[in-house]
């Protein structure tokens, strides 16, 4: 009988660049997302409005992508809840897909 590998989940964290340090600190404190891919500047329009890095919409986001097991994905989401609560207007989003 072969052992089944755990499901791998892609977790995307997108947030305003102003809270990037807070997010990294929360993840490090929880011991999760030790390996990730970072896109340092992300432009787009979300529920908190445009982030285009231009004179009209000067704010910018960043994105982290983490591939991990489902348990770690859950811990990532939990680790970021206090940051989201502390900065409710910074558009911190966590998405996951198997």
N, C-alpha and C positions, 0 to 999 in steps of 0.2 A: 504494500500500500504506500503510495507516495504522499508525502506531506504537502498540504496545500499552502501556498505562499499567501501571506496577508495581503489584503487589497491595498493598493497604493492610491493615495489621494493627492490631487493637486490643490494647494491652497494658495489663493492670491490675496494679498493685503494691499489695498490702495488707500492712501491717506495724504492729507496736506503735508507738505515738506516741513512745516512748522512743528509737527509732532513726531518726526522721524526718530529723534533720540529717545523720546519717551517709549516708542514702540520697541526699539532695539533693547532698551533697558528692561522692559516687561518680559520680552521673549527670553532674554538672558537669565533673568531672575527665575523664570519657570523652567529653564533648562531645555527649551524647545527651539526649533527652527535654527539649529546650529549651522546648517548648510542651506543656502538660498541663492537665488539669482535676483539681482536688483536692477531695476530700470530707474535711474536717478531723477529723470524728469518725465512726467506723464501729463499730457494735456487732454482735456475732455470735459464733458458736461454730465454731472450727476445730480442727485437729489439736493445737494447743497449748492448747486449752481456751477457756472463755468469756471474752469481753471485752465487758462490759456497762456499764461506767461507773457501777456502783451499789455500795453498801456490801459486798455479797457478792462480786461480781466487779468490782473497781474499775478494772482496766486498760481502755484503749481503743485501738483501731486508727485508722489513717487510710488513705485510698486515693488513688492517682494513676491517672488514665486518660490514655494517650498513644495517638494515632493516628499511625502512621508506616509506612514501608516495611519489608519483612521484614528487610532488612539491619540497619536501626537497631534493630528488635525484638531481634535476636540480640545486638547490642552492649549493649543495655540489660540483658539477662539476664546477660551476661558481666560487666558492670560491677558488678552486685549480688552476684555470687558471693563476693567477699571479705567483704562486709558480712554476708552470711548465715553465712559460716564464723566470723566474729568474734563474732556474736550468735546462736548456734544456738537459743536458747530464746525468741526474740522473734517467732516466727511470720511471718517475712518470706516472702511468696509472690509469684510473678510468673506471671501467666496471659496467654496470647495466643490470639487467634482472628482468622482472615482474614474 
